[in-house]
């Protein structure tokens, strides 16, 4: 419902043999009008290089629901890595209770 706050845990892992080197991840939250996130819609996360089992980053964000007009509201997390051409889009669905 409008004004309700949900916590989301974000986990990024630098897998050996895939990325390998350390880098910055740029996070862009694409939200419906009136929705908000405590970190702001654009933020960054440092991802250390994979070494001896390390290479994980964790973050927790709080999303506050805005006006809801549909049974399911989708927020999109766009992830880009510094000096990498591609982007990943992760949908996060919020289901309205009846």
Backbone as CSV, one residue per row, in Angstrom:
resi,resn,N_x,N_y,N_z,CA_x,CA_y,CA_z,C_x,C_y,C_z
1,UNK,0.831,-1.192,0.000,0.000,0.000,0.000,0.871,1.248,0.000
2,UNK,0.314,2.318,-0.389,1.070,3.571,-0.500,1.683,3.944,0.846
3,UNK,2.962,4.330,0.818,3.680,4.716,2.022,4.377,3.557,2.725
4,UNK,4.082,2.329,2.324,4.723,1.165,2.940,6.185,1.081,2.499
5,UNK,7.058,0.709,3.431,8.495,0.620,3.165,8.902,-0.854,3.128
6,UNK,9.627,-1.222,2.086,10.147,-2.583,1.946,11.666,-2.522,1.867
7,UNK,12.335,-3.426,2.583,13.788,-3.540,2.520,14.173,-4.588,1.494
8,UNK,15.168,-4.262,0.688,15.707,-5.208,-0.288,17.193,-5.363,-0.039
9,UNK,17.659,-6.609,-0.016,19.083,-6.887,0.107,19.655,-7.111,-1.282
10,UNK,20.775,-6.458,-1.556,21.444,-6.592,-2.849,22.769,-7.303,-2.603
11,UNK,23.042,-8.316,-3.407,24.281,-9.072,-3.302,24.902,-9.161,-4.690
12,UNK,26.122,-8.675,-4.821,26.853,-8.780,-6.082,28.094,-9.626,-5.827
13,UNK,28.381,-10.532,-6.755,29.514,-11.428,-6.585,30.402,-11.380,-7.816
14,UNK,31.692,-11.187,-7.589,32.683,-11.171,-8.645,33.215,-12.598,-8.778
15,UNK,32.715,-13.336,-9.733,33.020,-14.751,-9.865,34.349,-14.951,-10.587
16,UNK,35.156,-15.815,-10.040,36.464,-16.108,-10.640,36.307,-16.559,-12.084
17,UNK,37.132,-15.998,-12.956,37.115,-16.384,-14.356,36.088,-15.634,-15.179
18,UNK,35.232,-14.837,-14.540,34.233,-14.084,-15.309,34.668,-12.627,-15.431
19,UNK,34.633,-11.909,-14.327,35.064,-10.508,-14.349,36.498,-10.414,-13.854
20,UNK,36.774,-11.053,-12.728,38.140,-11.109,-12.216,38.641,-9.861,-11.539
21,UNK,38.700,-8.734,-12.223,39.263,-7.520,-11.639,38.211,-6.754,-10.841
22,UNK,38.702,-5.899,-9.955,37.780,-5.074,-9.171,37.154,-4.009,-10.062
23,UNK,35.952,-3.566,-9.701,35.288,-2.536,-10.487,34.166,-1.898,-9.681
24,UNK,33.680,-0.789,-10.200,32.539,-0.107,-9.613,31.287,-0.500,-10.394
25,UNK,30.214,-0.805,-9.657,28.916,-1.052,-10.270,28.084,0.207,-10.088
26,UNK,27.478,0.665,-11.161,26.578,1.807,-11.086,25.154,1.266,-11.059
27,UNK,24.412,1.628,-10.020,23.040,1.163,-9.845,22.078,2.310,-10.130
28,UNK,21.112,2.047,-10.978,20.091,3.048,-11.309,18.727,2.391,-11.107
29,UNK,17.969,2.921,-10.163,16.630,2.409,-9.874,15.622,3.173,-10.721
30,UNK,14.865,2.447,-11.523,13.827,3.050,-12.370,12.489,2.705,-11.723
31,UNK,11.844,3.739,-11.178,10.631,3.528,-10.373,9.452,4.312,-10.909
32,UNK,8.248,3.846,-10.588,7.056,4.603,-10.983,7.025,5.965,-10.284
33,UNK,6.291,6.863,-10.847,6.107,8.206,-10.275,5.613,8.095,-8.839
34,UNK,6.258,8.830,-7.932,5.832,8.855,-6.542,6.524,7.832,-5.649
35,UNK,7.235,6.869,-6.231,7.973,5.884,-5.447,9.355,6.452,-5.135
36,UNK,9.967,6.019,-4.017,11.283,6.542,-3.662,12.148,5.457,-3.031
37,UNK,13.446,5.738,-3.002,14.420,4.821,-2.410,15.352,5.631,-1.535
38,UNK,15.730,5.078,-0.392,16.505,5.845,0.590,17.893,6.240,0.107
39,UNK,18.470,5.516,-0.829,19.815,5.834,-1.323,19.797,6.844,-2.468
40,UNK,18.622,7.169,-2.983,18.514,7.963,-4.200,18.466,7.022,-5.383
41,UNK,17.992,7.487,-6.511,17.781,6.589,-7.647,19.085,6.159,-8.324
42,UNK,20.169,6.893,-8.084,21.475,6.517,-8.664,22.505,6.420,-7.541
43,UNK,23.191,5.287,-7.528,24.231,5.064,-6.523,25.274,4.114,-7.097
44,UNK,26.311,3.837,-6.339,27.371,2.947,-6.813,27.717,1.932,-5.729
45,UNK,28.283,0.819,-6.171,28.698,-0.244,-5.259,30.064,-0.741,-5.733
46,UNK,31.020,-0.830,-4.811,32.352,-1.316,-5.170,32.365,-2.838,-5.104
47,UNK,32.897,-3.459,-6.134,32.987,-4.913,-6.197,34.465,-5.281,-6.268
48,UNK,34.969,-5.882,-5.196,36.376,-6.233,-5.123,36.689,-7.382,-6.070
49,UNK,37.963,-7.533,-6.428,38.328,-8.630,-7.310,38.196,-9.955,-6.569
50,UNK,37.980,-11.001,-7.329,37.866,-12.327,-6.735,39.257,-12.802,-6.346
51,UNK,39.442,-13.062,-5.042,40.729,-13.543,-4.564,40.497,-14.318,-3.267
52,UNK,40.826,-15.592,-3.278,40.687,-16.439,-2.081,39.262,-16.431,-1.536
53,UNK,38.292,-16.478,-2.417,36.895,-16.534,-1.978,36.273,-15.184,-1.702
54,UNK,37.040,-14.104,-1.860,36.480,-12.767,-1.662,35.961,-12.251,-2.993
55,UNK,35.264,-11.171,-2.971,34.734,-10.583,-4.192,33.235,-10.419,-4.111
56,UNK,32.723,-10.252,-2.896,31.295,-10.060,-2.686,31.025,-8.657,-2.154
57,UNK,29.907,-8.084,-2.568,29.451,-6.814,-2.023,27.986,-6.955,-1.638
58,UNK,27.639,-6.327,-0.536,26.269,-6.387,-0.042,25.776,-4.982,0.250
59,UNK,24.496,-4.785,0.059,23.869,-3.504,0.370,22.395,-3.752,0.676
60,UNK,21.828,-2.923,1.499,20.398,-2.982,1.792,19.800,-1.624,1.462
61,UNK,18.687,-1.634,0.738,17.992,-0.398,0.399,16.562,-0.479,0.904
62,UNK,15.961,0.682,1.098,14.560,0.751,1.518,13.777,1.493,0.440
63,UNK,12.774,0.829,-0.097,11.918,1.418,-1.126,10.578,1.765,-0.496
64,UNK,10.148,2.999,-0.702,8.854,3.454,-0.196,7.867,3.500,-1.352
65,UNK,6.756,2.788,-1.173,5.738,2.715,-2.225,5.030,4.055,-2.387
66,UNK,4.772,4.390,-3.636,3.985,5.567,-3.964,2.576,5.126,-4.307
67,UNK,1.872,5.910,-5.105,0.525,5.530,-5.516,0.530,4.192,-6.262
68,UNK,-0.457,3.359,-5.972,-0.557,2.047,-6.606,-1.862,1.992,-7.394
69,UNK,-1.733,1.733,-8.713,-2.930,1.676,-9.559,-3.110,0.309,-10.215
70,UNK,-2.127,-0.566,-10.058,-2.172,-1.895,-10.674,-1.952,-2.953,-9.596
71,UNK,-2.384,-4.199,-9.844,-2.157,-5.269,-8.864,-0.674,-5.599,-8.669
72,UNK,0.138,-5.381,-9.704,1.578,-5.621,-9.617,2.301,-4.363,-10.098
73,UNK,3.220,-3.870,-9.273,4.036,-2.719,-9.648,5.473,-3.201,-9.806
74,UNK,6.116,-2.801,-10.882,7.478,-3.241,-11.162,8.458,-2.084,-11.058
75,UNK,9.528,-2.339,-10.320,10.661,-1.428,-10.211,11.811,-2.123,-10.936
76,UNK,12.585,-1.377,-11.703,13.696,-1.955,-12.458,15.020,-1.467,-11.876
77,UNK,15.935,-2.410,-11.622,17.289,-2.063,-11.217,18.198,-2.245,-12.426
78,UNK,18.781,-1.141,-12.898,19.734,-1.182,-13.998,21.138,-1.201,-13.396
79,UNK,21.933,-2.203,-13.787,23.291,-2.346,-13.268,24.272,-2.194,-14.425
80,UNK,25.217,-1.280,-14.263,26.277,-1.084,-15.254,27.604,-1.171,-14.523
81,UNK,28.608,-1.710,-15.191,29.939,-1.807,-14.609,30.853,-0.807,-15.315
82,UNK,31.669,-0.141,-14.528,32.619,0.839,-15.062,33.471,0.199,-16.152
83,UNK,33.576,0.849,-17.282,34.384,0.397,-18.430,33.858,-0.871,-19.092
84,UNK,32.600,-1.201,-18.885,31.979,-2.352,-19.555,30.809,-1.833,-20.377
85,UNK,30.630,-2.311,-21.604,29.593,-1.750,-22.476,28.166,-2.183,-22.150
86,UNK,27.984,-3.341,-21.549,26.633,-3.867,-21.338,25.987,-3.393,-20.052
87,UNK,24.692,-3.633,-19.973,23.915,-3.325,-18.778,23.044,-4.530,-18.465
88,UNK,22.709,-4.691,-17.189,21.809,-5.745,-16.749,20.573,-5.054,-16.176
89,UNK,19.408,-5.569,-16.527,18.155,-5.025,-15.996,17.478,-6.096,-15.157
90,UNK,17.246,-5.764,-13.885,16.655,-6.707,-12.948,15.287,-6.180,-12.520
91,UNK,14.205,-6.893,-12.879,12.874,-6.446,-12.446,12.603,-6.879,-11.000
92,UNK,12.011,-5.981,-10.232,11.583,-6.277,-8.875,10.075,-6.003,-8.827
93,UNK,9.293,-7.062,-8.572,7.838,-6.947,-8.612,7.266,-6.801,-7.212
94,UNK,6.384,-5.843,-7.037,5.660,-5.656,-5.794,4.200,-6.004,-6.057
95,UNK,3.699,-6.999,-5.322,2.326,-7.463,-5.506,1.444,-6.815,-4.452
96,UNK,0.377,-6.174,-4.912,-0.556,-5.503,-4.010,-1.449,-6.533,-3.339
97,UNK,-1.597,-6.393,-2.037,-2.479,-7.303,-1.292,-3.939,-6.969,-1.562
98,UNK,-4.767,-7.994,-1.594,-6.203,-7.802,-1.848,-6.924,-7.307,-0.617
